[in-house]
């Protein structure tokens, strides 16, 4: 049994944080059963030149740079969906999904749209990019405008992946909105939702902003925070009698600190729900020779949990990391549009 096979055997669904076709093929062979996309990933793929043929066709069709960026994203996500669709069919919609992220420029600091207008745009785009796509999830950020769109999207039959969750407050607001939407459906047999809690970025934040944490607690805040939210999620859905699982996605699982083992977060959440891992993390795990067992329900000693709860101001953490997250996704989308514009200029 390979390390990734042992992780899957422990109860974890392993997804890939990439829609690069080569990585999809490699990881699918290892047992990975789904994938996610974001503007960073799409921009990196387009920069390789592997999709210049498709890009050239879109240019000949007279499409604008922004529209081309989304047509390319749609194409890449759809190709990944084709790989995982048999898994989606076999599990009757409980696995085999590929996530499509909506326009991150809606949360850009330069965006002058009102919150209500941004919400309407999320609803419009979510319906557009999910229509007719069987195993596609729509990624909606846990921002005020994004959360306000979730009930309507779910009621309309859209499968939502809530992204950019850092705190329990964001999770609760998103989950409750999604459940309200599900209750409006005539039939909930195909209702599926996932909640992407970002982990390693929290540890980067605490090391910079909360140096007074003890050495044992420092570097564990992301894990403790995600496990507590996971417990909440388990309890909420336990009595809902749904056919499909409503799951946490443990995201941002690539280590950021030098010296941390590459499987630090992978190991911590083994045993339930979904891990979305970067290609390098999955490759490092597969080469590690390790065997993974269920750890997701194991918390550190109570005194460490109490220290984290008392010393970490989650409202401030959320504000800082959400601001950074908006920039991390908006800037690559801007760069992708610029890249397309440069390729357009080169063809003239």
GIBEL-V81089 format. One line per field, one symbol per residue. ss: DSSP state (H for helix, E for strand, C for the rest). burial: + if it has 24 or more other ideal C-beta (glycine too) atoms within 12 Angstrom, else -. A space follows every 10 residues. Layout:
BEGIN
ss->???
burial->???
END
This chain:
BEGIN
ss->CCHHHHHHHC CCEEEECCCC HHHHHHHHHH CCCCEECCHH HHHHHHHCCC CHHHHHHHHH CCCCHHHHHH HHHHHHHHHH HHHHHHHHHH CCCCCCCEEE ECCHHHHCCC CCCCHHHHHH HHHHHHHHHH CCCCCEEEEE ECCHHHHHHH HHHHHCCCCE EEEEECCHHH HHHHHHHHHH HHHCCCCCCC CCEEEEEECH HHHHHHHHHC CCCCCCCCCC HHHHHHHHHH HHHHHHHCCC CCCCCCEEEE ECCCCCCCCC CCCHHHHHCC CCCEEEECHH HHHHHHCCCC CCCCCCCCCC CHHHHHHHHH HCCHHHHHHH HHHHHHHHHH HHHHHHHHHH HHHHHHHC
burial->--++-+++-+ -+++++++++ +-++--++-+ ++++++++++ ++++++---- +--++--++- ----+--+++ ++++++++++ +++++-++-- --++++++++ ++++++++-- -------++- +++-+++-++ --++++++++ ++++++++++ ++++++++++ ++++++++-+ +-+++++++- ++--+--+-- ++++++++++ +++++++--+ --+---++++ ++++++++++ ++++-++--- -+-+++++++ ++++++---+ -+++++++++ +++++++++- ++++++---+ -+--++---- ---++-++-- -+-+--++-+ ++-+++-+++ +++++++-++ --++----
END
